């Protein structure tokens, strides 16, 4: 394959996807059909490589928390689609890059984590990938690699001499991750400024070690991915490709995976299967078809059928989405239990041990706590003001009765069968139990 190192890589962008030539490879055809593609470098060459043989692709995940959240799920599903199409996925854990912090999309530097924190986070995060990918020693089996294995061994002067000459400050200042900070007059540390060099080095190292020729990620990683593609082509004169997915937001503009209660974590110890099922059940009507295509393995004919439902019938499609997404992450039994608990609570009025529960000290309940404050503690509202407005609009119920006064004191007298039932709208229920 001939490589022109003197020109910018040809790119297909999302807006031009409908006009682009039909892909021949099963991988890119599926990516386009299900809505995964935002941008691709060298699309014709990548399509040919994916058609003619096995390609190896990777996505990096920094270990900034003990769990990934739903915002990362599209990337995990992208690795799953790659493997389903007969190619090899690599999960790159950012044991090294987490020490620096990716400035992409951030207004300020991330908190610096210790070595022990990072190792503990990686151990916790890794368990999720086995739910979506098949690991082993076969040609298409997935593998997990830690970039600290090579980044920690790079002497800084040697690193700059070997790789720094391939990056210009002019180009680096033009990247959105840098411009965002500068335009907002927020400091960007020199440490963070080096992140894009380190990520490009990751791609080169994976290419040399495992023949990895494809880096994938969210569209906010486009600049970093281009750096890696061009570094491989310039230094080793080998083919390399980049593919990004759209950054997801809901139809109402909210960031994917963010709720009043915080991030929607993938680890079960941080978010229960019931809460995870309920998150997907609460999907906005306009997002159901898109999320079914991205986050389930349902055939597209079935996705399109479910997406075409309207009125009350769209709720059936939401339940299918919740079932499929929860089954994939937590297993068949957990998905079934979550659905039955939700059905009992919302359609039959029955309570279940699977419902989300918070504990409040008995002394607090004896003295009384404002309903608005309790709603915030239960994750039903992000602030007391929001909770009061929810009450005034008739959207907050205490033991199945609408309660218009957010300042109303909730006490132990409100306990029924040992619990207090709080509900926001028709889709959120939390049980309040007195602490032992």
RAMO-V174956 format. One line per field, one symbol per residue. psi: psi as a letter, one per 40 degrees, with the letter a starting at -180 (. if undefined). A space follows every 10 residues. Layout:
psi=???
This chain:
psi=hihheeiihi hhiddeddei ihididdddd dddefdhdih ifdddddddd ddahihiihi higeieiiid dedddddddd ddddefihih hhhfdddded hheheheiii hhiidddddd ddddddddde ddihiaeide iiihiheedd deehhddddd ddddeehidd ddeeiddddd dddefiihid dddedddddd ddddddddde fhehhiaiee eddddddddd dddddefihi iihiiihhii deeihhehid eaigidhded hidddddddd deiideeddd ddddeieiid dddddddeii addddddddd ddddddddde iddddddddd dddddddeei iieeiihihh iddddddihh dddddddeee ieiddddddd ddeeehhhfe hhheheehhh ieeehhfeih hhhhaeehhh hhihi.
